Every structure is written in C-alpha cells, then in structure tokens.
Amino acid sequence: MKILHDETVYDGKFIKTLRRHYRDAKGEGKVWEMVERKTKGRIVGIAAITPKLEIVLEKSFRIPIKSYVLELPAGLPDREGETEEELAQRELLEETGYGVDEVKFLIGGCISAGIITDELALYLGINARKVKEPELEPSEDIEVIKVPVNKLPEYLLETINKGEIKVDVKIITVLPFLEKYKLC
C-alpha cells in the first residue's frame, strides 16, 4: 500500500472531504473517499464517576442521525494550548455541570478508521459532583443521566431494546478500565 496524494472535494468550516489516491497491494491505482475534521488534536471523552459509583452520561440530540444518543461527555479540541485533560474537564463542566477532582488517561485510538481521520482519547474523572448548571451552546440539546456503574451493561441493553434513543458504543469501552480502578 502506498499513499500517493489527497484531492480535496469539499473544504468546509469544520470538515474536509477528500479523495485519497493510493496504490493497493497489487500496485493498482485506487481512490478512497474520506472525511477529515479540522481540529487541533484528538477528540476527548470523559467517563466521570460520582462518589456513589455512578457514571455521568449525556442524552444528546445528534443532527446527522436525527436522533438522541446516549454518550459520554466529549468535545473537540478548539482552544490553542489546552491539554486533553483540561478539555475533558471543560466539556464535562459545560455540558453537564459536573466537576471532577482528578482526571486519568484511559485509552486513545481511532473511531471509524474506514471513513474519518478522527482519533479519540478517553479519560476517567474521579469524584464527579454537580457544581453548577450546564452552559449549553444553541446547537446542543443535552440531558444528564447518571447510571450506577455496576448496572451499566443492563442499562445500555435496555436502552437499545427500547429503541427510543441510540447508544454510542464507546461507553462500553470504559468498563474494563473502571474494573481496573475498582469503580464497579
């Protein structure tokens, strides 16, 4: 495999769509269609855990899929010089009104490597507690939902089976880390 060059198809305010020209394993020229987000780094999500061992989740309306989605608080790196840890804490506070005492890195990696260049870093927030009201942007429709960590898999299955809202599968990726830190 050899990447040859990128051709910009659309260059918007927040994303670019590209045709990536490459040679496949047989040496044949091919084109891959993809999306590149215009950010200053990785997207950051946070699994904030309360003293009662509840995980703080969001029910957010997502325009691309025309539905509410149950997900971890997360945000895009849009401030110069802001660390991932600071971004995780800021997004948690803005979207949920919750603050945390400590932030620990859990894991990072690709989200949907077949279509978009995004990478995600997941963090753990310790001792999450409500400290103020959320400060939502006009394009955000968010409801805070707390779920006992030890009942999270059942809650997610129940939510999926009801079919009223969709579930972001990244939520489940934090469970082994919560077990490691003895939070469930």
N, C-alpha and C positions, 0 to 999 in steps of 0.2 A: 504494500500500500504506500502510495506517495501522494501527498497533498501538493497540488500544482498552484492554484490561486483561488481567491474568492471574488465573486461578482456580486455587487450589491444590487438587489432587486427593489428594495424599499428601504428608505432611511427616515424613520420617524423620530419623534421626540424621545421615546423610551426604548424602542426596539429597532433592529435592522433585520430584514430577511435577506438571506444570502443563497447563492448557488455556489457550493464549494466544488471546484473541479479537482479531480484526483485520478490516479491510475489504480485500478484494482489489482488483485493478486496475480491476474493473468497479464497485466500490463495494458489493459484496455482503458481508454479514457471514459470517465463517468462523471456524473453530476449528482450532488446531494443537496437537497433543499433543507434549509435550517433557519433557526432564529437565534439572534444574538441580542441580549439585553444590554442596555447602556447603563452600567453601574460601575461603582468604584471598587468592587470586590465581590465576595460571596454574599448571598442572601443569608440571613441569620435567623434562626428559630430558637425558642426557649421553652423548655419543659419546667415550668415554675411549680414547685411543690410547697404546699402550705404546712404549717406545724401539725395539722390534723391529717397529714399524708394524703391530701387531695391534689390533683393536677389541675392547673388553671388552663382551660381550653376556650376557644372562641367559636361561636357560630357566626360566620361571616358570609354576606352575600357576595358571590363571585360572578361578575358580569359575563366572562367568557363561557361559563357553563349554565348560566341562567338559573342558578340555584344557591341555596345556603350550603355551606361546607363547614363541618366540624374540623378544626385545625388547631395547631399550636400557634401562639402569638409569634409573629415573624415580621421581618422588614427588610427593605432594600438598603444597601449602603449608599447613602446620598449626601453624606456630610464629609467633607475633606478632613482627614486626620482622626476621625472617630474609629476607635478599635471595635472589633467584633463584640467584645464583652460589653462595651458601652452601648453599642447598637441594640444588643439583646435587651439590656435593661431599659433603654429608652422606649423601644417598641412595646415592651410589656407594660410599662407605665402609661404610655399614651393610649394604647388600645384597651387596656383592662383596668387601669388604676391601681395595679398591684406593683409593689416594690419587693426586692429580694435583698438578703444580707450578703449573699455570696453567689458568684457565677463560676461554673466549671465547664470546660470544654468536654463534650461527649464524643462527637464524631463529625466528620465532614466528607462530602463527596458529591457526585453527580446526582441530578434529579431525574432527568429524562434525556439521557445522552444521545438518543437517536434523533432528536429534533431541536434541542436547545443547548446552548453552551453554559447555562446556569450551573452553579455549584452552591451547595447549602452547607452551613456549619450549624450544628445543633449544640445547644448549651443547656446545662442544668442550673436552675435557680433555686437556691435554698432559702427556706423560711419566708415564703411568699405571703404577703399580707396586703390587704387593701389599704392604701394610704391616701387616695384621692379619687375623684371621679375621672373616668376616661376622657381624653381630648381627641375626639374623632374628627377626621377630615370629612368634607362633604361627600366624598365618594365611598366612605366607609359606613357599613351597616353591621355593627358587631354587638353580639350578646355574649356576656361572660358566663361560662358554665364550669362548675367545679365538680370533679368526679373523684371518688376515692380510688387511689391508685390500685388497690387490690381488687377492684371491681371494673377496671378499665376495659379489659378484653370483652367482658359480658356487655358492658355499656355500648361499646363500639358495634358489636354484633346486633344488639337490639336496635340501635340507631339505623344500621344498614337495612335490617329486616323491615323496619317501619317504612323505609323509603321516602320519608319526608325531607330529609337532608342527606347530603353526601358526606362521606368521611374521607379526609386526607389520610392516606395510608402511612404517611411519615410519622403519625402519632405513635403507632405500634413499635416503631424502631427504637424508641427511647426505653421500652420496658426492660431489656437486658441490663441497661445502664442503671435504671432505678433499682433493680435487684442487686447489682454490684454495690451500690451505695446503701443498701438495706433500707430502701424507701418504700418497699411494698411487701 
